């Protein structure tokens, strides 16, 4: 079940919302239980076979967290063992479902074996909630999670708006909200704000991202056949569609959270306006960047360390990011390239060197397009071919090009205009008022989105 579907909008959401606030009038605990059970149903709807393992993992991590809080002050050795056990448990589960076939493929290649692939179906959201659980364990080890009830912890992990594709929430940001009695009361301003943000996210996903993806995916499925124009069209289309798809989901998640009086963190802040890659990663998938910075980068680099260690920490952080993004060497190399670009950005900052604004932006956006090509390509060969074809004028033609069209060019132009010249969702949110103007705006976006909802595609990070 995805947010931009009739089932979610007209069945799941109204029922969960109405029963939640009705139960809260009598007993907050029953309302929370209903919300947690509804969130588990939401997860099971899309990943039924994995649901028992998901529930088991959530309980396992809570128990490890309790033990860490107990033994951290009594026995550092036991606390260390518990932390390693908890992290290994999470990584093992993620590794089996996401990387086992990748591991077998590499054994077959390097050891010349013929081991059969397992063709494991990746559970939805496993990459996202695994990071949240690992962060919870590390902070339990640091004695930063004391006093959390199981129900509030359960909602922190399972709350359906952020469960599948993020944003990656941190316990210290949301658990206090579940503990706050004010969140159980109807807040019409938050509800209207939530509907407003949801309508923006829905329009991003259905009206912009899906059409662009529908042009880009077939093109990259036949990457070795693309002409110069088709390579440009499909590469730009994918670059734009990933932004509108992911930021659209984040807007919907933040909007849904607002309806339930829960503030979910911002995840995108006009990343394509960045003038270097360090700035880009401060704006793109911000909650992922925060996790990687807090738990990977700062585990390697500490204040006062050398510049060499600083750059090494950046490299390792993006290496982990690449491996986390997908089970394939293209993702690993994608992470390495991003790390190198971020290192260059920091090196220039440390040397007090700045490029002219437009040149800096142009080089950054060009780099974003190039690494996106690598990210979406099925192989290095496809990626190299597409990049080469971008500049192969001998392959330039204007007819007989099935993977480029005038309609696609119009959508690209609209996408460019939105990301470069219009305020982003969070900037618009600051100007929101619960009045007729914003109500009409939301209604128009929702109506046009619902008219196209029968053809909506899965989110690009849905099984991730």
Order of alpha helices (4+ residues) and beta strands (2+ residues): alpha-alpha-alpha-alpha-alpha-alpha-alpha-alpha-alpha-alpha-alpha-alpha-alpha-alpha-alpha-alpha-alpha-alpha-alpha-alpha
